[in-house]
């Protein structure tokens, strides 16, 4: 890495730090600007959070198979 590349990398890290500290201060104060930023961030990430295959729901709907080492409540033999 050259000196110029290192300077640009350092400036990029400092800019990210400044933006992060501004966001934390704005979140503590509250207000319209931070609400708009939070809403935009939420809307941008909604597509990535959802599971398009719906695999979790299909797994939960399948009956649970008892494994050989699974220990549960003892059977009620007093009948």
C-alpha angles and dihedrals in degrees: 000000000000125000091254091051090049091051091051091048091050091049091049092052092047091049091051089049092050093049091048093051091047090052092050092050091047091049091052092050095041122208145137098294096057092043090055091048092048092048092049092049091049093050092048093053100042093087092053096048098056119084107231093195093055087219096151092057093047091050092049092050094055115095115254115250117218111241122220094248094042111122120195138158114324115254119265103245098168094098 
